[in-house]
Every structure is written in structure tokens, then in C-alpha cells.
Amino acid sequence: MGSARSGSESCFRAAHHRGDCFAAGKRLRAISRKQALAALAGGAPACEVCRPDTALGAL
């Protein structure tokens, strides 16, 4: 059975993160800059802590 997560924790894990983000957890999968920009442009959520959209210049 899975463990219950707080709303903010599950929100951070469902978002796109930078590789050095502390809120990302341990299960990361690296993607290219092009893939990240396409995902963010398509409406994928960006982490509110590390702001990968700002780092990529996608604002």
C-alpha cells in the first residue's frame, strides 16, 4: 500500500524540476533542454521552488 502524501509534497513531485532541486525527491529522469521547453510550453507544471521555466528562459 502507498503512503499518504501532503498536498504540497505531491505537487512538487508532479512538477518539472531542475536537477539540483531539493523538492524533487529521488526519482528523477533527465530530459533535454528541448524536451523541457516543449513540456513547459505544453502546460506541464514547473516547480515553484526551483523554477526551471525561469532558468530555461521560458517565461
Secondary structure, 3 states (H helix, E strand, C coil): CCCCCCHHHHHHHHCECCCCCHHHCCCCCCCCHHHHHHHHHCCCCECCCCCHHHHCCCC
